[in-house]
Amino acid sequence: MTQTSFKVVPVLLLFATAPAVFADPPLPTFTDVTESAGISFKHSYGDHDLSNIVEGTGPGCAIFDYDNDGYLDIYFLNGCWLREVNDNFGRDLRGKLFNALYHNNGDGTFTDVTKKAGVGHDGYGMGASAADYDNDGDLDLYVLNYGPNVLYRNNGDGTFTDVTAKSGLGDPFWSLSAPWLDYDGDGDLDLYVANYLQYDAGKFRDFYPAAGYPGPLSYKAQPDHLCRNNGDGTFTDVTEETGVYFPDGRAMSAVATDLNDDGRLDLYVTNDATPNCYFVSAGNGTFKNEALKWGVAFGEGGQGASSMGPVIGDVDRNGLLDLLVPDMGYGCLLLNKGGFFIDVTAPSNLAVICGQYTGWGGLLIDYDNDGYLDVFVANGNAHHEYTEEDVLARNSGNGKFVDVARSSGPYFHEKHVGRGAAWADYDNDGDVDIIVMNLNGPAKLLRNDGGNKRNWVTVVPMRADTKMIALGTRVTLTIGDLKMVQEVTGVTGYLSHSDARAHFGLGDAEKVDLLEIRWPQGRTTKQENVKANQFLEIVQGT
């Protein structure tokens, strides 16, 4: 692994006779600004007592700019009271629980615009994703539920219209995650819907009550769906003909990513207590599951782990995308070596840092802008409302991670029942902020304070036709000997949709030597000597 030689900043000492020393900027901290930002969302699983796997699985969130004003907005998922899921004691919650959309005012505050926008769905929400599926220049919203999903078309005036019936995307299964990708190269975005299992309304009772409730293998799995965009507002199920049919998976989340770096987007699906799937694109509209071949089907011990949401990022800066997969143990950090992955969870120190927790929503983010991706994981017990601290582990750049949570702000001294997590530079100040979703508790907005003391650049590749962000684009930066790679994808991690812009920490480098953008159609754009500390929008073909 190669490293760049960043410039160091001299520190002025109190005494002129003291020897000169050099030091990096102090590490950033995170401040819980939820209340001051005007966010009051609190999740509920539709009951007053956690008693089954449906209640214990969500929630997630979606971060997207629905009104194209340059600031990222937040969509929160909520549960509801359902007769087949919740106890009768929770009936007082009927009609009181809704999803919520918060508009970013651009001044650090948010306003609840759920009713105005028309997206306050009252179903049993789990996750969401956003994309311009109709190529009209604004982001639409797909809501994933226990029960039929909902597609909201963005009207371009701050409101949405429910077009689920027309689109054919009202998947009746229990859906958790839905990445968008143009798998057939026709210029419009298709959709992969990751489905979980078939809950039996509490009929299965063969379990140890003290353990909480029955686990995933107590229920029949539900197959995922790949839906082709027909270009007229409708979608067609092409799951079996494209080779992604895997009926026994129990998917927890999925990500569309080019792990083998061949210019085509593949699909990596994490499954609960069963092997994970890596569907490799053949380039002709079909896929082949090569998870075993690449070493990404199982946990370190060869078991079908309770894999949560997959996160992608170039952790070791070798130009290939790696995988972080939290689970109910220490999770897995899988490094891409070109043709296969190796599990470095233990040697990287993440096994020690994460092993005491129950991991759910993971993030790979360069929170201190030093050029290396760090790890955040939202934690919480799976079967009880037992709280746990969240993990923040700093990448030291030498293959090791260091636990920095306790020194990163008061929030990391608190305990929650964490589930989904997303990252976003919501205040556009050049460092990465975090949104955490807690089960039956308040959502948290954590502002990064100090990350932008080091240099950065955020690259926004735009389609020429719609002027929307080009999902599936691969961005590579070179600074000296250090090469950094990131894919433009919103859906990553557990149940959530993060900031789709490609953010890079540059350390003390004041410019990027070479910027390369590989577009979904395979063409490449290059720029040299790109200045640091800017949001750089690049339109394809310009």
MISE-786333 format. One record per residue (C-alpha): x, y, z. Coordinates in nm, 3 decimals, decimal comma. Example, Ala and Ser with C-alpha at 12.3 -4.5 7.8 and 13.67 -1.06 7.14 Angstrom:
+---------+---------+---------+
:      px :      py :      pz :
+---------+---------+---------+
:   1,230 :  -0,450 :   0,780 :
:   1,367 :  -0,106 :   0,714 :
+---------+---------+---------+
! end
This chain:
+---------+---------+---------+
:      px :      py :      pz :
+---------+---------+---------+
:   0,000 :   0,000 :   0,000 :
:   0,142 :   0,337 :  -0,102 :
:   0,093 :   0,664 :   0,079 :
:   0,124 :   1,023 :  -0,033 :
:   0,352 :   1,262 :   0,155 :
:   0,121 :   1,533 :   0,281 :
:   0,255 :   1,873 :   0,386 :
:   0,277 :   1,932 :   0,758 :
:   0,186 :   2,252 :   0,939 :
:   0,429 :   2,399 :   1,194 :
:   0,290 :   2,464 :   1,539 :
:   0,393 :   2,787 :   1,719 :
:   0,525 :   2,721 :   2,069 :
:   0,495 :   2,938 :   2,377 :
:   0,870 :   2,951 :   2,431 :
:   1,107 :   3,063 :   2,160 :
:   1,381 :   2,839 :   2,299 :
:   1,175 :   2,522 :   2,254 :
:   1,255 :   2,302 :   1,951 :
:   1,023 :   2,325 :   1,648 :
:   0,760 :   2,052 :   1,626 :
:   0,501 :   1,951 :   1,369 :
:   0,149 :   1,821 :   1,420 :
:  -0,164 :   1,728 :   1,229 :
:  -0,488 :   1,918 :   1,296 :
:  -0,689 :   1,783 :   1,591 :
:  -0,938 :   1,514 :   1,500 :
:  -1,294 :   1,627 :   1,427 :
:  -1,580 :   1,574 :   1,666 :
:  -1,951 :   1,519 :   1,600 :
:  -2,220 :   1,737 :   1,754 :
:  -2,580 :   1,621 :   1,793 :
:  -2,767 :   1,908 :   1,626 :
:  -3,098 :   1,724 :   1,582 :
:  -3,302 :   1,956 :   1,802 :
:  -3,137 :   2,283 :   1,695 :
:  -3,181 :   2,180 :   1,330 :
:  -3,556 :   2,150 :   1,383 :
:  -3,579 :   1,773 :   1,344 :
:  -3,824 :   1,606 :   1,582 :
:  -3,879 :   1,271 :   1,410 :
:  -3,915 :   0,970 :   1,641 :
:  -3,950 :   0,618 :   1,508 :
:  -4,210 :   0,371 :   1,631 :
:  -4,250 :   0,005 :   1,540 :
:  -4,626 :   0,036 :   1,593 :
:  -4,641 :  -0,111 :   1,940 :
:  -4,530 :  -0,057 :   2,299 :
:  -4,336 :  -0,383 :   2,337 :
:  -4,085 :  -0,536 :   2,094 :
:  -4,213 :  -0,885 :   2,021 :
:  -4,130 :  -1,000 :   1,664 :
:  -3,887 :  -0,980 :   1,375 :
:  -4,090 :  -0,725 :   1,180 :
:  -4,088 :  -0,478 :   1,468 :
:  -3,714 :  -0,528 :   1,524 :
:  -3,583 :  -0,485 :   1,168 :
:  -3,623 :  -0,117 :   1,066 :
:  -3,584 :   0,173 :   1,016 :
:  -3,370 :   0,345 :   0,752 :
:  -3,374 :   0,684 :   0,579 :
:  -3,308 :   0,850 :   0,243 :
:  -3,092 :   1,159 :   0,185 :
:  -3,167 :   1,335 :  -0,145 :
:  -3,221 :   1,681 :  -0,291 :
:  -3,587 :   1,659 :  -0,389 :
:  -3,625 :   2,026 :  -0,492 :
:  -3,289 :   2,074 :  -0,671 :
:  -3,185 :   2,368 :  -0,451 :
:  -2,838 :   2,228 :  -0,386 :
:  -2,908 :   2,115 :  -0,028 :
:  -2,982 :   1,759 :   0,078 :
:  -3,318 :   1,681 :   0,236 :
:  -3,405 :   1,387 :   0,463 :
:  -3,684 :   1,128 :   0,437 :
:  -3,746 :   0,927 :   0,754 :
:  -3,919 :   0,586 :   0,763 :
:  -4,171 :   0,497 :   1,031 :
:  -4,369 :   0,190 :   1,132 :
:  -4,742 :   0,166 :   1,193 :
:  -4,990 :  -0,051 :   1,378 :
:  -5,080 :  -0,362 :   1,176 :
:  -5,311 :  -0,634 :   1,303 :
:  -5,088 :  -0,913 :   1,170 :
:  -4,772 :  -0,765 :   1,323 :
:  -4,849 :  -0,576 :   1,642 :
:  -5,022 :  -0,660 :   1,968 :
:  -5,365 :  -0,526 :   2,054 :
:  -5,207 :  -0,305 :   2,321 :
:  -5,062 :  -0,091 :   2,042 :
:  -5,396 :  -0,007 :   1,885 :
:  -5,382 :   0,342 :   2,033 :
:  -5,111 :   0,417 :   1,773 :
:  -5,340 :   0,358 :   1,476 :
:  -5,348 :   0,654 :   1,239 :
:  -5,075 :   0,839 :   1,429 :
:  -4,756 :   0,714 :   1,262 :
:  -4,628 :   0,842 :   0,927 :
:  -4,306 :   0,874 :   0,731 :
:  -4,166 :   1,228 :   0,725 :
:  -3,986 :   1,451 :   0,473 :
:  -3,770 :   1,732 :   0,611 :
:  -3,664 :   2,013 :   0,378 :
:  -3,312 :   2,150 :   0,419 :
:  -3,341 :   2,529 :   0,453 :
:  -2,975 :   2,584 :   0,367 :
:  -2,897 :   2,754 :   0,698 :
:  -2,845 :   2,446 :   0,912 :
:  -3,215 :   2,399 :   0,987 :
:  -3,489 :   2,178 :   0,844 :
:  -3,866 :   2,213 :   0,802 :
:  -4,117 :   1,927 :   0,805 :
:  -4,285 :   1,941 :   0,461 :
:  -4,443 :   1,596 :   0,467 :
:  -4,803 :   1,707 :   0,414 :
:  -4,716 :   1,967 :   0,153 :
:  -4,506 :   1,720 :  -0,045 :
:  -4,764 :   1,440 :  -0,015 :
:  -4,524 :   1,166 :   0,095 :
:  -4,651 :   1,092 :   0,447 :
:  -4,713 :   0,726 :   0,373 :
:  -4,879 :   0,545 :   0,664 :
:  -4,764 :   0,191 :   0,576 :
:  -4,503 :  -0,009 :   0,765 :
:  -4,192 :   0,170 :   0,637 :
:  -3,848 :   0,007 :   0,631 :
:  -3,623 :   0,182 :   0,378 :
:  -3,622 :   0,414 :   0,077 :
:  -3,420 :   0,510 :  -0,229 :
:  -3,427 :   0,804 :  -0,469 :
:  -3,355 :   0,829 :  -0,842 :
:  -3,476 :   1,007 :  -1,155 :
:  -3,647 :   0,702 :  -1,304 :
:  -3,841 :   0,903 :  -1,567 :
:  -3,547 :   1,123 :  -1,679 :
:  -3,736 :   1,448 :  -1,622 :
:  -3,469 :   1,623 :  -1,418 :
:  -3,575 :   1,561 :  -1,057 :
:  -3,543 :   1,281 :  -0,804 :
:  -3,833 :   1,045 :  -0,744 :
:  -3,882 :   0,845 :  -0,425 :
:  -3,933 :   0,470 :  -0,378 :
:  -4,057 :   0,363 :  -0,033 :
:  -3,994 :   0,008 :   0,090 :
:  -4,243 :  -0,149 :   0,327 :
:  -4,353 :  -0,456 :   0,508 :
:  -4,632 :  -0,491 :   0,253 :
:  -4,675 :  -0,315 :  -0,082 :
:  -4,407 :  -0,061 :  -0,174 :
:  -4,485 :   0,289 :  -0,301 :
:  -4,334 :   0,486 :  -0,591 :
:  -4,370 :   0,865 :  -0,567 :
:  -4,306 :   1,061 :  -0,886 :
:  -4,157 :   1,406 :  -0,828 :
:  -4,380 :   1,671 :  -0,987 :
:  -4,100 :   1,929 :  -0,991 :
:  -4,292 :   2,178 :  -0,777 :
:  -4,217 :   2,043 :  -0,431 :
:  -4,492 :   1,780 :  -0,442 :
:  -4,508 :   1,411 :  -0,533 :
:  -4,769 :   1,186 :  -0,693 :
:  -4,824 :   0,820 :  -0,603 :
:  -4,774 :   0,631 :  -0,933 :
:  -4,733 :   0,284 :  -0,785 :
:  -5,026 :   0,127 :  -0,969 :
:  -4,914 :   0,251 :  -1,310 :
:  -4,547 :   0,165 :  -1,256 :
:  -4,603 :  -0,193 :  -1,142 :
:  -4,357 :  -0,149 :  -0,854 :
:  -4,600 :  -0,219 :  -0,570 :
:  -4,401 :  -0,527 :  -0,464 :
:  -4,626 :  -0,705 :  -0,210 :
:  -4,336 :  -0,875 :  -0,030 :
:  -4,141 :  -0,745 :   0,269 :
:  -3,885 :  -0,517 :   0,103 :
:  -3,582 :  -0,359 :   0,271 :
:  -3,353 :  -0,209 :   0,007 :
:  -3,373 :  -0,098 :  -0,357 :
:  -3,064 :   0,018 :  -0,550 :
:  -3,108 :   0,177 :  -0,894 :
:  -2,888 :   0,084 :  -1,191 :
:  -2,900 :   0,086 :  -1,571 :
:  -2,823 :  -0,283 :  -1,612 :
:  -2,920 :  -0,300 :  -1,981 :
:  -2,750 :   0,024 :  -2,090 :
:  -3,059 :   0,181 :  -2,247 :
:  -3,027 :   0,515 :  -2,067 :
:  -3,293 :   0,476 :  -1,798 :
:  -3,264 :   0,339 :  -1,448 :
:  -3,380 :  -0,008 :  -1,354 :
:  -3,450 :  -0,125 :  -0,999 :
:  -3,338 :  -0,416 :  -0,783 :
:  -3,573 :  -0,479 :  -0,490 :
:  -3,423 :  -0,676 :  -0,199 :
:  -3,691 :  -0,875 :  -0,016 :
:  -3,661 :  -1,040 :   0,324 :
:  -3,896 :  -1,314 :   0,450 :
:  -4,259 :  -1,414 :   0,493 :
:  -4,371 :  -1,336 :   0,846 :
:  -4,645 :  -1,567 :   0,978 :
:  -4,832 :  -1,326 :   1,210 :
:  -4,673 :  -1,486 :   1,515 :
:  -4,782 :  -1,846 :   1,454 :
:  -4,433 :  -1,993 :   1,492 :
:  -4,374 :  -2,039 :   1,866 :
:  -4,085 :  -2,289 :   1,885 :
:  -3,823 :  -2,063 :   2,038 :
:  -3,663 :  -1,979 :   2,371 :
:  -3,868 :  -1,684 :   2,508 :
:  -3,576 :  -1,531 :   2,697 :
:  -3,394 :  -1,492 :   2,365 :
:  -3,663 :  -1,253 :   2,245 :
:  -3,841 :  -1,379 :   1,934 :
:  -3,779 :  -1,632 :   1,651 :
:  -3,495 :  -1,558 :   1,411 :
:  -3,498 :  -1,543 :   1,028 :
:  -3,459 :  -1,916 :   0,965 :
:  -3,795 :  -1,971 :   1,135 :
:  -3,966 :  -1,821 :   0,830 :
:  -3,977 :  -1,883 :   0,457 :
:  -3,755 :  -1,659 :   0,244 :
:  -3,893 :  -1,424 :  -0,021 :
:  -3,715 :  -1,378 :  -0,356 :
:  -3,575 :  -1,045 :  -0,469 :
:  -3,693 :  -0,876 :  -0,789 :
:  -3,506 :  -0,705 :  -1,073 :
:  -3,739 :  -0,467 :  -1,252 :
:  -3,655 :  -0,333 :  -1,599 :
:  -3,753 :   0,026 :  -1,674 :
:  -3,963 :   0,025 :  -1,992 :
:  -3,907 :   0,396 :  -2,048 :
:  -4,279 :   0,481 :  -2,034 :
:  -4,330 :   0,497 :  -1,658 :
:  -4,378 :   0,121 :  -1,620 :
:  -4,149 :  -0,161 :  -1,512 :
:  -4,127 :  -0,532 :  -1,600 :
:  -4,008 :  -0,809 :  -1,367 :
:  -3,702 :  -0,970 :  -1,533 :
:  -3,565 :  -1,154 :  -1,229 :
:  -3,547 :  -1,506 :  -1,368 :
:  -3,444 :  -1,425 :  -1,725 :
:  -3,152 :  -1,212 :  -1,605 :
:  -3,016 :  -1,479 :  -1,367 :
:  -3,062 :  -1,301 :  -1,034 :
:  -3,333 :  -1,532 :  -0,902 :
:  -3,226 :  -1,660 :  -0,558 :
:  -3,539 :  -1,765 :  -0,366 :
:  -3,368 :  -1,862 :  -0,038 :
:  -3,172 :  -1,545 :   0,032 :
:  -3,361 :  -1,343 :   0,296 :
:  -3,201 :  -1,020 :   0,175 :
:  -3,119 :  -0,750 :   0,427 :
:  -2,990 :  -0,490 :   0,177 :
:  -2,816 :  -0,463 :  -0,160 :
:  -2,580 :  -0,236 :  -0,351 :
:  -2,521 :  -0,186 :  -0,725 :
:  -2,144 :  -0,170 :  -0,769 :
:  -1,864 :  -0,260 :  -1,009 :
:  -1,651 :  -0,471 :  -0,777 :
:  -1,454 :  -0,639 :  -1,057 :
:  -1,378 :  -0,305 :  -1,228 :
:  -1,488 :  -0,413 :  -1,576 :
:  -1,705 :  -0,108 :  -1,640 :
:  -2,036 :  -0,283 :  -1,572 :
:  -2,244 :  -0,258 :  -1,255 :
:  -2,290 :  -0,579 :  -1,059 :
:  -2,520 :  -0,650 :  -0,764 :
:  -2,401 :  -0,750 :  -0,418 :
:  -2,679 :  -0,871 :  -0,187 :
:  -2,634 :  -0,942 :   0,183 :
:  -2,861 :  -1,213 :   0,324 :
:  -2,963 :  -1,296 :   0,678 :
:  -2,825 :  -1,630 :   0,806 :
:  -2,783 :  -1,753 :   0,446 :
:  -2,505 :  -1,705 :   0,185 :
:  -2,464 :  -1,361 :   0,034 :
:  -2,493 :  -1,315 :  -0,344 :
:  -2,257 :  -1,144 :  -0,585 :
:  -2,433 :  -1,119 :  -0,920 :
:  -2,170 :  -1,035 :  -1,182 :
:  -2,292 :  -0,866 :  -1,500 :
:  -2,207 :  -1,053 :  -1,819 :
:  -2,262 :  -0,741 :  -2,027 :
:  -2,553 :  -0,888 :  -2,223 :
:  -2,831 :  -0,815 :  -1,973 :
:  -2,768 :  -1,125 :  -1,762 :
:  -2,588 :  -1,195 :  -1,434 :
:  -2,412 :  -1,489 :  -1,270 :
:  -2,377 :  -1,546 :  -0,897 :
:  -2,001 :  -1,561 :  -0,827 :
:  -2,005 :  -1,498 :  -0,453 :
:  -1,825 :  -1,823 :  -0,370 :
:  -1,559 :  -1,765 :  -0,636 :
:  -1,483 :  -1,416 :  -0,506 :
:  -1,494 :  -1,516 :  -0,138 :
:  -1,784 :  -1,289 :  -0,043 :
:  -2,059 :  -1,545 :   0,024 :
:  -1,990 :  -1,618 :   0,390 :
:  -1,843 :  -1,476 :   0,707 :
:  -1,484 :  -1,535 :   0,813 :
:  -1,567 :  -1,870 :   0,970 :
:  -1,744 :  -2,001 :   0,658 :
:  -2,087 :  -1,947 :   0,810 :
:  -2,392 :  -1,773 :   0,674 :
:  -2,362 :  -1,464 :   0,891 :
:  -2,641 :  -1,227 :   0,988 :
:  -2,517 :  -0,983 :   0,724 :
:  -2,670 :  -0,637 :   0,736 :
:  -2,619 :  -0,362 :   0,478 :
:  -2,317 :  -0,382 :   0,243 :
:  -2,096 :  -0,073 :   0,220 :
:  -1,844 :  -0,012 :  -0,060 :
:  -1,523 :   0,192 :  -0,061 :
:  -1,153 :   0,168 :  -0,140 :
:  -1,026 :   0,114 :   0,214 :
:  -0,664 :   0,021 :   0,133 :
:  -0,631 :   0,266 :  -0,161 :
:  -0,532 :   0,004 :  -0,418 :
:  -0,780 :   0,129 :  -0,677 :
:  -1,037 :  -0,147 :  -0,612 :
:  -1,361 :  -0,128 :  -0,418 :
:  -1,376 :  -0,315 :  -0,088 :
:  -1,673 :  -0,428 :   0,124 :
:  -1,776 :  -0,358 :   0,482 :
:  -2,059 :  -0,582 :   0,607 :
:  -2,174 :  -0,533 :   0,968 :
:  -2,349 :  -0,820 :   1,143 :
:  -2,447 :  -0,932 :   1,491 :
:  -2,085 :  -1,008 :   1,573 :
:  -1,781 :  -0,815 :   1,463 :
:  -1,886 :  -0,788 :   1,099 :
:  -1,659 :  -0,836 :   0,796 :
:  -1,410 :  -0,607 :   0,623 :
:  -1,334 :  -0,766 :   0,286 :
:  -1,046 :  -0,625 :   0,081 :
:  -1,057 :  -0,658 :  -0,296 :
:  -0,736 :  -0,806 :  -0,435 :
:  -0,852 :  -0,831 :  -0,797 :
:  -1,030 :  -1,160 :  -0,861 :
:  -1,089 :  -1,241 :  -0,494 :
:  -1,148 :  -1,082 :  -0,153 :
:  -0,967 :  -1,144 :   0,176 :
:  -1,120 :  -1,096 :   0,521 :
:  -0,907 :  -0,857 :   0,727 :
:  -1,155 :  -0,794 :   1,008 :
:  -0,919 :  -0,929 :   1,272 :
:  -0,582 :  -0,795 :   1,149 :
:  -0,734 :  -0,451 :   1,086 :
:  -0,841 :  -0,434 :   1,454 :
:  -1,210 :  -0,403 :   1,363 :
:  -1,288 :  -0,739 :   1,525 :
:  -1,175 :  -0,602 :   1,862 :
:  -1,352 :  -0,268 :   1,814 :
:  -1,685 :  -0,406 :   1,686 :
:  -1,699 :  -0,750 :   1,850 :
:  -1,884 :  -0,639 :   2,162 :
:  -2,167 :  -0,480 :   1,963 :
:  -2,458 :  -0,576 :   1,736 :
:  -2,387 :  -0,394 :   1,411 :
:  -2,650 :  -0,271 :   1,163 :
:  -2,597 :   0,049 :   0,965 :
:  -2,235 :   0,080 :   0,849 :
:  -2,058 :   0,365 :   0,670 :
:  -1,719 :   0,403 :   0,503 :
:  -1,646 :   0,776 :   0,527 :
:  -1,335 :   0,992 :   0,541 :
:  -1,460 :   1,192 :   0,837 :
:  -1,128 :   1,368 :   0,899 :
:  -1,043 :   1,431 :   0,528 :
:  -0,699 :   1,271 :   0,559 :
:  -0,743 :   1,063 :   0,242 :
:  -0,838 :   0,732 :   0,406 :
:  -1,184 :   0,588 :   0,469 :
:  -1,295 :   0,545 :   0,830 :
:  -1,570 :   0,322 :   0,972 :
:  -1,896 :   0,414 :   1,144 :
:  -2,143 :   0,150 :   1,264 :
:  -2,483 :   0,204 :   1,431 :
:  -2,535 :  -0,064 :   1,697 :
:  -2,828 :  -0,203 :   1,895 :
:  -2,956 :  -0,536 :   2,023 :
:  -3,156 :  -0,738 :   1,770 :
:  -3,423 :  -0,901 :   1,988 :
:  -3,457 :  -0,660 :   2,279 :
:  -3,448 :  -0,284 :   2,320 :
:  -3,105 :  -0,312 :   2,477 :
:  -2,899 :  -0,004 :   2,394 :
:  -2,540 :   0,005 :   2,269 :
:  -2,286 :   0,271 :   2,176 :
:  -2,207 :   0,338 :   1,811 :
:  -1,863 :   0,271 :   1,663 :
:  -1,629 :   0,525 :   1,503 :
:  -1,296 :   0,376 :   1,396 :
:  -1,026 :   0,585 :   1,226 :
:  -0,822 :   0,443 :   0,941 :
:  -0,457 :   0,499 :   1,027 :
:  -0,352 :   0,441 :   0,666 :
:  -0,136 :   0,139 :   0,749 :
:  -0,404 :  -0,130 :   0,748 :
:  -0,514 :  -0,070 :   1,107 :
:  -0,818 :   0,103 :   1,258 :
:  -0,817 :   0,293 :   1,586 :
:  -1,122 :   0,333 :   1,810 :
:  -1,183 :   0,710 :   1,835 :
:  -1,549 :   0,709 :   1,941 :
:  -1,501 :   0,818 :   2,301 :
:  -1,305 :   1,126 :   2,195 :
:  -1,541 :   1,223 :   1,912 :
:  -1,817 :   1,398 :   2,103 :
:  -2,080 :   1,337 :   2,374 :
:  -2,304 :   1,145 :   2,131 :
:  -2,063 :   0,852 :   2,134 :
:  -2,105 :   0,826 :   2,511 :
:  -2,478 :   0,766 :   2,466 :
:  -2,650 :   0,434 :   2,398 :
:  -2,930 :   0,370 :   2,149 :
:  -3,094 :   0,082 :   1,966 :
:  -2,939 :   0,169 :   1,633 :
:  -3,050 :   0,046 :   1,291 :
:  -2,999 :   0,236 :   0,962 :
:  -2,735 :   0,503 :   0,902 :
:  -2,653 :   0,740 :   0,617 :
:  -2,388 :   1,003 :   0,544 :
:  -2,433 :   1,342 :   0,386 :
:  -2,260 :   1,677 :   0,375 :
:  -2,594 :   1,837 :   0,461 :
:  -2,447 :   2,183 :   0,528 :
:  -2,215 :   2,181 :   0,223 :
:  -1,912 :   2,275 :   0,431 :
:  -1,677 :   2,008 :   0,297 :
:  -1,693 :   1,741 :   0,566 :
:  -1,910 :   1,435 :   0,612 :
:  -2,205 :   1,443 :   0,854 :
:  -2,402 :   1,139 :   0,978 :
:  -2,771 :   1,056 :   1,016 :
:  -2,855 :   0,768 :   1,252 :
:  -3,190 :   0,589 :   1,269 :
:  -3,281 :   0,435 :   1,604 :
:  -3,543 :   0,169 :   1,667 :
:  -3,840 :   0,311 :   1,859 :
:  -3,640 :   0,624 :   1,926 :
:  -3,539 :   0,962 :   1,787 :
:  -3,341 :   1,001 :   1,465 :
:  -3,007 :   1,175 :   1,515 :
:  -2,830 :   1,431 :   1,296 :
:  -2,460 :   1,447 :   1,381 :
:  -2,273 :   1,749 :   1,245 :
:  -1,904 :   1,705 :   1,168 :
:  -1,707 :   1,982 :   1,340 :
:  -1,348 :   2,014 :   1,223 :
:  -1,335 :   1,771 :   0,933 :
:  -1,292 :   2,055 :   0,685 :
:  -0,975 :   2,178 :   0,851 :
:  -0,806 :   1,951 :   0,600 :
:  -0,860 :   1,981 :   0,228 :
:  -1,129 :   1,804 :   0,028 :
:  -1,311 :   1,793 :  -0,303 :
:  -1,662 :   1,668 :  -0,384 :
:  -1,713 :   1,552 :  -0,742 :
:  -2,064 :   1,559 :  -0,891 :
:  -2,078 :   1,387 :  -1,235 :
:  -2,392 :   1,499 :  -1,421 :
:  -2,577 :   1,347 :  -1,713 :
:  -2,585 :   1,573 :  -2,018 :
:  -2,953 :   1,511 :  -2,094 :
:  -3,117 :   1,547 :  -1,753 :
:  -2,846 :   1,738 :  -1,561 :
:  -2,896 :   1,486 :  -1,281 :
:  -2,620 :   1,297 :  -1,102 :
:  -2,499 :   1,002 :  -1,311 :
:  -2,544 :   0,692 :  -1,095 :
:  -2,289 :   0,421 :  -1,166 :
:  -2,007 :   0,665 :  -1,249 :
:  -1,660 :   0,578 :  -1,120 :
:  -1,444 :   0,865 :  -0,995 :
:  -1,067 :   0,828 :  -0,948 :
:  -0,835 :   1,091 :  -0,797 :
:  -0,456 :   1,081 :  -0,803 :
:  -0,243 :   1,285 :  -0,562 :
:   0,121 :   1,197 :  -0,586 :
:   0,142 :   0,821 :  -0,528 :
:  -0,202 :   0,801 :  -0,364 :
:  -0,494 :   0,693 :  -0,581 :
:  -0,850 :   0,718 :  -0,448 :
:  -1,156 :   0,553 :  -0,606 :
:  -1,524 :   0,607 :  -0,535 :
:  -1,845 :   0,510 :  -0,710 :
:  -2,141 :   0,741 :  -0,747 :
:  -2,419 :   0,546 :  -0,580 :
:  -2,684 :   0,650 :  -0,332 :
:  -2,805 :   0,318 :  -0,193 :
:  -2,541 :   0,175 :   0,035 :
:  -2,547 :   0,028 :   0,383 :
:  -2,853 :  -0,084 :   0,578 :
:  -3,201 :   0,024 :   0,455 :
:  -3,072 :   0,367 :   0,358 :
:  -2,982 :   0,608 :   0,078 :
:  -2,683 :   0,836 :   0,141 :
:  -2,534 :   1,141 :  -0,029 :
:  -2,466 :   1,027 :  -0,388 :
:  -2,193 :   1,285 :  -0,447 :
:  -1,834 :   1,155 :  -0,446 :
:  -1,657 :   1,313 :  -0,149 :
:  -1,278 :   1,285 :  -0,111 :
:  -1,052 :   1,397 :   0,170 :
:  -0,723 :   1,534 :   0,038 :
:  -0,523 :   1,577 :   0,357 :
:  -0,296 :   1,879 :   0,313 :
:  -0,283 :   1,854 :  -0,065 :
:  -0,405 :   2,178 :  -0,224 :
:  -0,487 :   2,021 :  -0,559 :
:  -0,564 :   1,692 :  -0,730 :
:  -0,301 :   1,593 :  -0,984 :
:  -0,543 :   1,394 :  -1,199 :
:  -0,921 :   1,349 :  -1,189 :
:  -1,069 :   1,068 :  -1,398 :
:  -1,440 :   0,999 :  -1,446 :
:  -1,552 :   0,676 :  -1,606 :
:  -1,913 :   0,720 :  -1,714 :
:  -2,169 :   0,436 :  -1,717 :
:  -2,137 :   0,405 :  -2,096 :
:  -1,760 :   0,353 :  -2,065 :
:  -1,632 :   0,691 :  -2,185 :
:  -1,378 :   0,876 :  -1,973 :
:  -1,331 :   1,240 :  -1,875 :
:  -0,998 :   1,363 :  -1,735 :
:  -0,893 :   1,687 :  -1,568 :
:  -0,554 :   1,783 :  -1,428 :
:  -0,458 :   2,016 :  -1,143 :
:  -0,804 :   2,034 :  -0,986 :
:  -0,816 :   2,280 :  -0,698 :
:  -0,913 :   2,157 :  -0,352 :
:  -1,210 :   2,266 :  -0,140 :
:  -1,484 :   2,283 :  -0,399 :
:  -1,796 :   2,107 :  -0,522 :
:  -1,700 :   2,022 :  -0,879 :
:  -1,990 :   1,952 :  -1,115 :
:  -1,884 :   1,792 :  -1,442 :
:  -2,139 :   1,737 :  -1,719 :
:  -2,078 :   1,438 :  -1,940 :
:  -1,947 :   1,539 :  -2,281 :
:  -1,834 :   1,889 :  -2,178 :
+---------+---------+---------+
! end
